[in-house]
Amino acid sequence: MYPACLLLYAFPRRFPVPSNLDDEEARQNLHRNLYIEGLVPLPEKALIHRLRARAATSHKAAIRGGVGIGDDCAVVPIPRGHQALITTDFSLENVHFKRAWHPAESVGHRCLTRGLSDIAAMGGEPLALFLSLALPRDLPQSWVDGFFRGLLKLAGKFKVSLAGGDTAQSPGGVLADIVVLGSVPKGKAVLRSGARPGDRIYVTGELGASAAAIDLLSRGKKIRPRDFLGHFHPMPRIEVGRLLREKGLASAMIDISDGLSTDLGHICEESGAGAEIEIDAIPVARKADLRFALHGGEDYELLFTAAGGKKVPSRIAGVEVRQIGVVTRGWKVWIRDKDGLKQELKPQGWEHFRK
């Protein structure tokens, strides 16, 4: 039998709005009625109960030998001979998404992609995820349900369990903080600092689709999510990262979340090296242009380097891989055009707090 709250949510009624909202009892009654109609989020305890049930049935994955939702902490065993990978990422309304632009399912999917992509960039495997979610009091429950559908569907694809988190009422927009726990064989994590002069630079997939979608939306254009899957439903390259680590191909790696120019700069900075890339080699996504491919973020493709003697396949786990340049001595990043002329490529991707 379903809880009464779910029955009421399924068959909403119309309630009059109290005229005296200065009265605390009237405000509470209004919120209770709105909750019954699904116009505001479920109370915290009911919301957690619903999420726990959905997380348990969304896929067959479980925390083997551990404990998930229900205690003060989750208990997550790390495979023998492995090290833990831990990453955290914010998804903030009006910074990373807009409710007017992004369906709730897309927001949940993208929220988890941010964390899974970091695990992929280290060559790791995800084990468990944790979500802290702050919701405005007037947010429809249907939006919350959609958010979790998108998040849990992606979690199921990679057999990673929702093991805990926190919920709170937000004074403003939606705030979601995703934490993903992963593992990698001891000493085998692929770092940003391993690139050496002479290494070749590679990128997976195509670049610029996400930035192109944002550009169109910001100019008031209506677009269909299915035409911009790289933005609305990006796919973290977990298997590609794992295979690059297992085969010893990648000397350094990062996911492209802030833009190629910025993320390549991160590798060069950590490795104490420079780079030179070819304009014609950059895989520009359909409906995007070069500036979006160079500086747009949230593609969640992998950017990696490999020693010159390593043979890198043109496709890994079904994903296209393309060489775009080489690691050089020095510290600058250069871009060369089809005529052989080169200029410095300065980081122009996303950076918080920059004017």
C-alpha positions in Angstrom: 0.0 0.0 0.0 1.3 3.5 -0.8 1.6 6.1 1.9 -1.3 8.5 2.2 0.9 11.3 1.2 1.6 9.7 -2.2 -2.1 9.0 -2.8 -2.9 12.6 -2.1 -0.1 13.7 -4.4 -1.5 11.5 -7.1 -5.0 12.9 -6.9 -4.6 16.6 -6.1 -7.5 18.9 -5.0 -7.9 22.6 -5.2 -7.7 24.6 -2.0 -8.5 28.2 -1.3 -5.6 30.5 -0.5 -6.0 32.0 3.0 -6.4 35.7 3.0 -4.4 36.3 6.2 -0.9 35.0 5.4 0.5 36.9 8.4 -1.0 34.2 10.6 1.5 31.4 11.2 -1.2 28.8 11.2 -2.6 30.0 7.9 0.9 29.9 6.4 1.4 26.3 7.6 -2.0 25.3 6.3 -1.3 26.9 2.9 2.1 25.0 2.6 0.4 21.8 3.7 -2.2 22.2 0.9 0.3 23.1 -1.7 2.4 20.1 -0.7 -0.7 17.9 -1.2 -1.1 19.3 -4.7 2.6 18.8 -5.5 3.2 22.5 -5.9 6.0 22.5 -3.3 8.6 19.9 -2.3 7.6 17.1 0.1 8.6 17.6 3.7 12.2 16.5 4.3 11.4 13.2 6.0 8.9 12.1 3.3 11.3 13.3 0.6 14.2 11.2 2.0 11.9 8.2 2.3 10.9 8.6 -1.4 14.5 9.0 -2.5 15.7 6.0 -0.5 13.1 3.8 -2.1 13.9 5.1 -5.6 17.6 4.7 -5.1 17.1 1.1 -3.9 15.1 0.1 -7.0 16.6 2.3 -9.7 19.2 -0.4 -10.6 20.8 -3.6 -9.3 24.0 -1.9 -8.0 24.5 -1.9 -4.3 27.3 -1.0 -1.9 28.7 -4.5 -1.5 29.8 -5.1 2.0 28.7 -1.6 3.1 25.8 0.4 4.3 23.9 3.1 2.3 21.1 5.5 3.2 19.7 5.2 6.7 22.6 5.9 9.1 24.7 8.9 10.1 27.3 7.9 7.5 27.5 5.5 4.6 29.9 2.6 4.9 31.7 2.1 1.5 34.4 -0.4 1.2 37.4 0.3 -1.1 38.6 -2.6 -3.2 41.8 -4.3 -2.0 44.9 -2.6 -3.5 43.0 0.5 -4.5 43.1 4.2 -3.4 40.0 6.3 -3.0 39.1 9.1 -5.4 36.8 11.8 -4.0 35.4 14.7 -6.0 32.7 17.3 -5.4 30.9 19.8 -7.7 28.2 22.4 -7.3 25.3 22.8 -9.6 23.7 26.2 -8.9 20.6 27.6 -10.4 21.3 30.6 -12.7 25.0 29.7 -12.7 25.1 26.2 -14.1 21.5 25.9 -15.3 18.2 27.8 -15.6 14.9 26.2 -15.0 13.5 28.1 -17.9 16.1 26.5 -20.2 16.8 23.1 -18.7 14.3 20.2 -18.1 14.6 18.9 -14.5 15.8 15.5 -15.8 18.7 17.3 -17.7 19.7 19.2 -14.5 19.9 15.9 -12.5 21.8 14.2 -15.3 24.3 17.1 -15.7 24.7 17.3 -11.9 26.0 13.8 -11.7 28.0 14.0 -14.9 30.1 16.7 -13.3 31.3 14.3 -10.6 31.5 11.1 -12.8 33.6 13.0 -15.4 36.2 13.8 -12.7 36.5 10.1 -11.8 36.9 9.3 -15.5 39.7 11.8 -15.8 41.7 10.0 -13.2 41.1 6.6 -14.8 39.0 5.5 -12.0 35.7 3.6 -11.3 32.8 5.2 -9.4 31.6 3.5 -6.2 29.0 5.7 -4.6 27.5 9.2 -4.9 26.3 11.6 -2.3 24.0 14.6 -2.9 23.3 17.7 -0.8 20.2 19.4 -2.2 18.7 22.8 -1.1 15.3 23.5 -2.6 13.2 26.7 -2.6 10.0 26.3 -0.7 7.8 27.0 -3.7 9.5 24.5 -6.0 7.0 22.0 -7.5 7.5 18.4 -6.4 7.3 17.3 -10.0 10.5 19.2 -10.7 12.2 17.4 -7.8 11.0 14.1 -9.1 12.3 14.9 -12.6 15.7 15.9 -11.2 16.1 12.5 -9.5 14.9 10.6 -12.5 17.7 12.1 -14.5 20.3 11.6 -11.8 19.3 8.0 -10.9 19.1 7.0 -14.6 22.7 8.0 -15.1 23.7 6.4 -11.8 22.1 3.2 -13.0 24.1 3.2 -16.2 27.3 3.2 -14.3 26.1 1.0 -11.5 26.9 3.6 -8.8 24.7 3.9 -5.7 23.2 7.0 -4.1 24.6 6.4 -0.6 23.5 9.5 1.2 23.5 13.3 1.4 21.5 16.1 2.9 18.4 18.2 2.1 17.6 21.7 3.2 15.3 24.6 2.3 17.0 27.2 0.1 16.3 30.9 0.5 16.7 31.3 -3.2 17.3 28.9 -6.1 18.1 25.3 -6.3 21.6 24.3 -5.0 22.9 20.8 -5.6 26.3 19.6 -4.4 27.3 16.2 -5.8 30.1 14.1 -4.2 31.3 11.0 -6.0 33.5 8.4 -4.4 35.6 6.2 -6.7 38.6 4.1 -6.7 41.7 3.4 -8.7 44.5 0.8 -8.3 47.2 2.1 -5.9 49.6 4.4 -7.6 47.9 4.2 -11.0 45.7 7.4 -10.9 46.3 9.4 -14.1 47.3 12.9 -12.9 47.5 16.3 -14.6 51.2 16.5 -13.9 52.5 13.6 -16.1 52.9 15.3 -19.5 56.4 15.6 -20.9 57.8 17.4 -23.9 57.3 15.3 -27.0 54.1 13.7 -25.7 51.1 14.0 -28.1 47.9 15.7 -27.1 44.5 14.0 -27.7 40.9 14.7 -27.1 37.8 12.5 -27.2 34.5 13.2 -29.0 33.6 16.7 -30.2 33.9 20.1 -28.6 31.8 23.2 -28.4 28.2 21.8 -28.5 27.5 22.8 -24.9 28.7 26.4 -25.4 26.8 26.6 -28.7 23.5 25.6 -26.9 24.1 28.2 -24.2 24.8 30.9 -26.8 21.5 30.1 -28.6 19.5 30.0 -25.4 21.0 33.3 -24.1 19.9 34.9 -27.4 16.3 33.8 -26.8 16.4 31.0 -29.4 14.3 27.9 -28.8 16.2 24.6 -29.2 15.4 21.0 -28.8 17.4 19.0 -26.2 17.7 16.1 -28.6 19.6 18.3 -31.0 22.1 19.3 -28.3 22.6 16.0 -26.4 26.2 17.1 -25.6 24.8 19.9 -23.5 21.6 18.5 -22.0 22.7 14.9 -21.5 26.5 14.8 -21.7 28.0 11.4 -21.2 31.0 11.0 -18.8 33.8 9.0 -20.4 34.3 6.5 -17.6 35.2 3.5 -19.8 37.5 5.5 -22.0 39.4 6.8 -18.9 39.6 3.3 -17.4 41.0 1.8 -20.6 43.6 4.6 -21.0 44.8 3.9 -17.5 44.7 0.1 -17.9 46.7 0.2 -21.1 49.2 2.7 -19.8 48.4 5.1 -22.6 47.7 8.4 -20.9 50.6 10.3 -19.2 48.3 13.1 -18.1 44.6 13.7 -18.2 41.8 16.1 -17.4 38.1 16.4 -18.3 37.0 19.4 -20.4 34.7 21.2 -18.0 36.0 24.7 -18.2 37.0 24.8 -21.9 39.9 23.4 -23.9 42.1 26.5 -23.6 41.7 26.6 -19.9 41.9 22.8 -19.2 45.0 22.4 -21.4 46.5 25.2 -19.5 45.9 23.2 -16.3 47.8 20.2 -17.6 50.7 22.4 -18.8 50.9 24.3 -15.5 50.9 21.1 -13.4 53.4 19.4 -15.7 55.7 22.3 -16.1 55.5 22.2 -19.8 54.0 24.0 -22.8 51.9 22.9 -25.8 51.2 23.5 -29.4 47.9 22.5 -31.0 46.6 22.6 -34.6 43.4 24.5 -35.5 42.5 22.0 -38.2 42.8 19.1 -35.8 40.3 20.3 -33.2 37.0 18.3 -33.5 34.4 21.1 -33.6 30.9 19.8 -32.9 28.1 20.3 -35.4 26.2 23.6 -34.9 29.3 24.9 -33.0 32.2 27.0 -34.2 35.9 27.2 -33.3 35.6 29.7 -30.5 33.1 27.5 -28.7 35.4 24.4 -29.2 38.4 26.3 -27.8 36.9 28.2 -24.9 33.4 26.7 -24.2 33.0 24.5 -21.2 30.9 21.6 -20.0 31.7 19.2 -22.9 33.0 16.6 -20.4 35.2 15.0 -22.9 38.7 13.8 -21.9 41.8 15.7 -22.8 45.0 13.6 -22.4 48.6 13.3 -23.4 50.5 10.1 -24.4 54.2 9.4 -25.0 55.2 9.6 -28.6 56.0 5.9 -28.7 52.5 4.9 -27.6 50.0 4.0 -30.3 46.6 5.5 -29.4 43.6 4.0 -31.2 41.4 6.3 -33.2 38.4 5.0 -31.2 38.3 3.8 -27.6 35.1 2.2 -26.2 33.2 3.5 -29.2 34.3 7.1 -28.7 36.4 8.9 -31.4 39.9 10.0 -30.3 41.8 12.6 -32.2 45.4 14.0 -31.8 45.3 17.8 -31.7 48.9 18.7 -30.8 52.1 18.0 -28.9 53.6 18.9 -25.5 56.5 21.3 -25.8 59.2 22.8 -23.6 58.6 26.2 -22.0 55.2 27.1 -20.4 53.1 28.8 -23.1 50.3 27.2 -25.1 50.4 28.0 -28.9 47.8 27.4 -31.6 48.9 27.0 -35.2 46.6 27.8 -38.2 46.5 25.9 -41.5 49.1 28.3 -43.0 51.6 27.4 -40.3 51.3 30.7 -38.4 51.0 30.4 -34.7 49.8 32.6 -31.8 49.6 32.2 -28.1 46.4 30.5 -26.9 45.5 32.1 -23.6 42.9 30.5 -21.2 39.5 32.0 -22.0 37.3 29.3 -20.7 35.0 29.5 -17.6 36.5 30.9 -14.4 34.4 31.8 -11.4 34.8 35.4 -10.0 36.4 36.6 -13.2 34.9 39.9 -14.5 
